[in-house]
Amino acid sequence: PGSIKTVYHTMNYSKRAVGVCFAYPALGGLLFGYDIGATSYVINQLTRANSGVSWYKIIKHSAFLQGLITSGGVAGALIGAIIAFRIAAETGRRKEIIYGAWLFLLGAGLELISGGTSSIKTSSALGLCLLITGRLVYGIACGLVM
């Protein structure tokens, strides 16, 4: 029966491993903050004819859709934060962060193909749905890893 101080000093852990475990959630928070700041500029760009998306006219005159695109990440983060404790309790924090990383990738992929690339053509409705869904998935990932 040693004191807490004695137990603490006898624990073996790698400072590098602790740093890595801290770095990934911190990076998620940094990316989330950057995303919030950059979204207003992106919305401005998406409403222009030379934006490269086929659905620019749809959101140009719809404040609701502009708000939905902007707040999709924040709404997703709220959902992710609500379910984070349950997922961490059932699977562990490490797996939860791995799930969040996969969701980051999925959300980014959905946002990428929403505008249509040279090999993937999307209709206006599908492209807009993919963008909003991608923003929501990305936000859930942010909520999970923070």
C-alpha positions in Angstrom: 0.0 0.0 0.0 2.1 2.9 -1.3 0.8 6.3 -1.7 -0.4 7.7 -5.0 3.0 9.4 -5.5 4.8 6.1 -5.2 2.5 4.4 -7.7 2.8 7.3 -10.1 6.6 7.1 -10.1 6.7 3.3 -10.6 4.5 3.4 -13.8 6.4 2.9 -17.0 5.2 4.8 -20.0 6.7 6.3 -23.1 6.6 10.1 -23.3 6.6 9.8 -27.1 3.6 7.5 -27.0 1.8 9.9 -24.8 2.7 12.8 -27.1 1.4 10.9 -30.1 -1.9 10.1 -28.3 -2.2 13.8 -27.5 -1.3 15.0 -31.0 -4.0 13.3 -33.0 -7.0 14.7 -31.0 -5.3 18.1 -30.9 -4.9 18.0 -34.7 -8.6 17.2 -35.0 -9.4 20.3 -32.9 -7.0 22.4 -35.0 -8.6 21.2 -38.3 -12.1 21.8 -36.9 -11.2 25.4 -36.0 -9.6 26.0 -39.4 -12.7 24.5 -41.1 -15.0 26.9 -39.3 -13.0 29.9 -40.3 -12.5 28.8 -43.9 -16.2 27.9 -44.6 -17.4 31.5 -45.0 -14.8 32.0 -47.8 -15.7 28.7 -49.5 -19.4 29.6 -49.4 -18.6 32.9 -51.2 -16.6 31.0 -53.8 -19.3 28.3 -54.3 -21.9 30.9 -55.3 -19.8 32.1 -58.4 -20.3 30.8 -61.9 -16.6 29.9 -62.2 -16.6 27.8 -59.0 -16.5 24.6 -60.9 -19.6 23.1 -59.4 -22.8 22.6 -61.3 -25.1 23.7 -58.4 -23.7 27.2 -57.8 -27.0 28.8 -58.8 -29.0 26.7 -56.3 -27.1 28.0 -53.3 -26.5 31.5 -54.6 -30.0 32.6 -53.8 -30.7 30.3 -50.8 -29.5 31.6 -47.4 -30.9 28.4 -45.9 -28.7 26.1 -48.0 -25.7 28.3 -47.3 -26.4 28.1 -43.6 -26.9 24.3 -43.9 -23.6 23.9 -45.6 -21.8 26.1 -43.0 -23.5 24.6 -39.9 -23.2 20.9 -41.1 -19.8 20.5 -39.5 -20.9 22.1 -36.2 -24.1 19.9 -36.1 -22.0 16.8 -36.9 -19.6 17.8 -34.1 -22.6 18.0 -31.7 -23.7 14.5 -32.7 -20.2 13.2 -32.4 -19.7 14.7 -28.9 -23.0 13.2 -27.7 -22.1 9.7 -28.9 -18.4 9.9 -28.1 -18.7 8.8 -24.4 -20.7 5.7 -25.3 -18.4 4.7 -28.1 -15.3 5.2 -25.9 -16.9 3.2 -23.1 -17.7 0.3 -25.4 -14.6 0.2 -27.6 -12.0 2.3 -25.8 -10.6 5.8 -26.6 -7.9 4.5 -29.0 -10.5 2.8 -31.3 -12.8 5.8 -31.0 -10.0 8.0 -32.4 -9.4 5.5 -35.2 -13.1 5.5 -36.1 -12.9 9.3 -36.1 -9.9 9.2 -38.5 -11.9 7.0 -40.9 -14.9 9.4 -40.7 -12.6 12.3 -41.4 -11.4 10.5 -44.6 -15.0 9.6 -45.6 -16.3 13.1 -45.0 -13.4 14.6 -47.0 -14.1 12.1 -49.8 -17.7 13.0 -50.0 -17.0 16.7 -50.1 -14.4 16.1 -52.8 -16.7 14.3 -55.1 -19.7 16.6 -54.4 -18.3 19.2 -56.9 -17.7 16.6 -59.6 -14.3 15.8 -60.8 -13.1 15.1 -64.3 -13.9 11.4 -63.8 -17.0 11.7 -61.6 -19.9 13.8 -62.8 -22.6 14.6 -60.2 -26.0 16.2 -60.8 -26.9 19.4 -58.9 -29.0 17.7 -56.3 -26.6 14.8 -55.8 -23.6 17.1 -55.5 -25.3 19.3 -53.0 -26.5 16.3 -50.9 -23.0 14.9 -51.0 -21.5 18.2 -49.8 -23.9 18.5 -46.9 -23.5 14.8 -46.0 -19.7 15.1 -46.1 -19.8 18.2 -43.8 -22.0 16.3 -41.4 -19.7 13.2 -41.4 -16.6 15.4 -41.0 -18.3 17.1 -38.0 -19.1 13.8 -36.4 -15.5 12.9 -36.7 -14.5 16.1 -35.0 -16.9 15.4 -32.2 -15.5 12.0 -31.7 -11.8 12.9 -31.6 -12.0 16.0 -29.4 
